[in-house]
Amino acid sequence: MIHELRVYRCLPGRLPALLKRFETTTLKLWEKHGIRQAGFWTTVIGESNQDLHYLLAWESLAEREAKWAAFQSDPEWIAKRAESEKDGPIVANIVNAILQPTAFSAVR
């Protein structure tokens, strides 16, 4: 099992729109594509309170590549994403990392 850490830095004031998009659209589409989330976090104390951090759980890089590509090209996702950005862009940038547990990690 590997995890993908994704950090979305929102444009000022746009974090609520991103949270709404995940809650009402993205999670349903992930379920459709078999994408498993391991948790979501916002920043209380840290560099920016305009960030959303989340983890995705994958069996392998091959699974990640196949399912993420299917999700990204889903016409429903493309349309709903565009609709959610009708008032302007939401995300300034995205950083992601693929994480592998250590031998002593509680998560394997």
C-alpha angles and dihedrals in degrees: 000000000000129000131216117215113205124185119192115196107201128211111255111294095003100101092095090056091051092049090049091050092053093046097046104029120005100055092052091051092047089054089052090053096041095249112155121209120206097193148317129230138181123204119259096168120015146072097317135009088202093076132104116199122192142165128221122198119223133178090213145343088261091058090048093050094049099044096040091050091050091050094046092051096044107122091217091056092047092051096043092046091053091047091051089054097050088112091050139286118322105194124056095189144342127220121190137179133185109227127201119196120244122237090260097046119123086218115066 
